Amino acid sequence: MNRGSAITSPGCAAPSTTLAAVAFVVAGVTLYAVMDGTGVFLSDTQSVVQIVWARYAFALPVVLAVLARDGGGARLRTRRPFTQAAIGLFPVLASFSVAGGFGLLSLPELTALTFAAPLLVVALSVPLLRERTTRHDWIGVLVGFLGILVVVRPGADALAWAAVFPLGCAFFFALYQVAMRFVGRHDDPVATLAWSIGTGLVVTTPLVLLDWRPPSGAAWAAMILTGLVFGAAQYCLIQGFRRAPPARLTPFTYTQIIPATLIGIVLFGSWPDIWVILGAALVIGAGIYVLRNRTRTG
């Protein structure tokens, strides 16, 4: 699932830092593919709320390790605690949305549809941020929407219905990215990570008690893995987007389709069909087109 531009920070990158930034971003989205793969595995035996809760509960050690290494509690300071807590709900809703699609869609299908997030950011930035857009932006949005239709294939009833889940994930993460433009001007990205993980844990812990299914040893291992990977992926993206501008790095988040496809084939035997490949290519191409033109004009 593509969350590559979820945490950003302003500023320009020196050429010497760009390669490191790209490496962090590619590592982050690869870890996201692993996390989604464990989610698909867990969906056979565990509830959706358990899968989401595990992401936050077992990401907490990663956050604590980052804080211990990089300045401790001082980096948690925020001018807008209530805003940070509210913004932290968007990733929770995104996690519930994509987890609802586990078992209904293949991993490549899930990943391809969540690639709509950068295009939705463009569409949402007009009413929410009053940003100016160009015809290039809207060409990209329309082509990306066409790509989504190719993946979903509205005539295929089961796929069209199940597509609501990853598209919901893309929508909530787009909202998260738009909101991050407000808090990112004043707060440390690590503070936002900690607030997001904390909010998710507070929200999901009471819910998991209502729908707890005793996990097997393998399920416990997968739950722990999904949380550790989630925390590590977020940290990698923070480090990447602190080193280079988001417009320069976001195209590299589309590389997530490669590990997602490989994991789907190796672990679940789910090969992407020609429609998924074509639709993903259209969505990715549209996203890169928008980002390249924004970089040139921006």
ABEGO torsion letter per residue (X at the ends): XBAAAABBBBEBBBAAAAAAAAAAAAAAAAAAAAAAAAAAAAAAABBAAAAAAAAAAAAAAAAAAAAAAAGEAAAABBABAAAAAAAAAAAAAAAAAAAAABGABBAAAAAAAAAAAAAAAAAAAAAAAGBBBBAAAAAAAAAAAAAAAAAAGAABAAAAAAAAAAAAAAAAAAAAAAAAAAAAAABBAAAAAAAAAAAAAAAAAAAAAABBBBBBAAAAAAAAAAAAAAAAAAAAAAAAAAABBAAAAAAAAAAAAAAAAAAAAAAAGBBBBAAAAAAAAAAAAAAAAAAAAAAAAX
